């Protein structure tokens, strides 16, 4: 049982990495200048992004005066699925102090909505159906989580699954 679970997780991670390796990066969309104040890396200010949510509304993620957590994920990704229950609880219990966005990569609204409903999740979901935002942020593996402080500066970035305790620890240190 444990070996099967590890095998499934390993295959899922390999598929995630392979899918992003073979997706060309849109380097023209990424400002990698060391003199730029905005960017995609720790120490840079978050570049504003606008994506559609599951209701079809446009949502802009930008400096809000609150801590912002952006988690890139997909329904087929085993490590993503593993962290979702904790992230759902975290998003609901911290919505007064933290803007949490789970950015689904390249899946249809119908597929993501069905996944969310089947699992009883209610966290905010944004759809990056064509992968433009993932390319902009150079997401090469999922899940990837980015944490932005109240002033809009990226303070933490991690590829790989996280627990809510780990997430809370990082946020408390800001």
N, C-alpha and C positions, 0 to 999 in steps of 0.2 A: 504493500500500500504506500509506504513512504518512498520507496524507490520509484514507483509509478508517478507520484506527485513531483518528485525531483526531475524526472525525465520530461514530464509535461512542461514544467516551469523552464527547464533548459531549452527545450524546443521552442517555446514561446519567445524567450529572450533572443534566441538565434534568429527567429523569423522577424522579430522587431528590428534587430540590428541590420539584417540583410535588406529588409524593405526600405530602410532609410539610407543605406549605403548606395543602393541603386536608384535613389531618387535624387536627381541633380539639385544642388543647392542654388538658390537664386541669389548669387553673390552681389548682384546689383542692388538688391533690397536691403543689404546688411551694411551698416556703417561700422567699419572696423578701425577707423582712424583713432589713434591713441589720444588725439586732442579733442575728440568729440565727448560731450557730456552725456549723451544718450547712447544706449547700446543694448547688448544682450548678455553681457558678462557681469559678474560680481564687481561692484564698485562703480558701475554706470547707472544712469537714471533710466528707468523703464521707458522704452519707446511705446507710445500709445498704439493700441490695437483695437479694432472693431470687428466683431464677429456676430453671427446670428445665434440666438438661443433656441431652445426646443419649441418655443411658441412663435418663432418667426420674427421676433423683435431684434433690432440691432442693439448690441451692447458694446459700449466702449470701456475698455480697461485702461485706466490712466491713474495718475496720482490723485488719491481721494482723501488724504488725511488719515487713512486707516492702513493698517498692514494689509498687503495683498498677497494671496497665495494663488499661483497658477500651476495647475497640474495637467500635464499632457499625457493622454492615455488612449486606449482603444478597447472595445468590448472583447476582442479575441486574445488579448494579452494577459496571460496568467498572473504575473506580478501586479498588473494594474487591477485585476479583479480581486486580488488578495487584499489590497490596501483600501478598496472602495468602501467597505462597511465602516471602517474607522474614520475615513475622510468624510463620509456622509454625516456621522455623528458630530465630528469636529466642526464641519461647516454649519450645521444647525445650531450647535451650542455656542458658537463664537461669532455669530453673524452681526452682533452689535459692534465688535471690535476689529473684525477681520473680513475683508472681501475675499471670498473663496471662489475660484473659477476652475472647473474641470473642463479642459479643452480636449474634446474628442477629435482624433485625427482621421480624416478621410473616410468616414462612415456616414451613411444616410441618416437623416432625421428619424425615419421610421425605425431603423435598426437600433439606434441609440435610445429612442423613446421606449421601445419594447423592452430593451435591457433594463432601463431605469424602472419601469413599471413592474416587471417580473421580480426585481430585487427590492422593491419598496424604497428606492433611493429618491431623495428630493433635493440634493445639492444643486447649485447652479451649474448648468451645462452650456458650454459654447461649442459651436460646430466649426471646425476648420476643414471643411469638406474637400477643398482642393489642396490643402497642405501649405498654403502660402505663409501662414504665421509660423508653422513648424520650421519651414525653411528659413524664415527671417531670424528665428531664435536658434537656428542650427541644432535642432533636436535630432540627435542621431540614435537615440535609444529611448524606449518608453518602459515604464513611466519616467518622466522627468518633472521635477518640482522646482519652481522658482519662487523665492520669498522676497518681497519688496517691503522696505520699511515705510513708515508714515510719510516720509518726505519724498518717496518715489524712487529711492535708490535700491538697486538689486543687492541684497545682502547675502543670499544663499542660493545655490543651485546644485541639485543632485540628480543624477541619472540612477534609477533603481528604486525599488519599493521603499516606502517610509511607513513608520507607525505614527499614530497620533501623538504618542509620548515624545517621539523624536521631533515632530512638528511643533508641539507645544514648547519643548525645550528651546528650540531655535527662536521661536517667537518671543518667549519670555526673556531671552538674552538681548533682544533688540530694545 
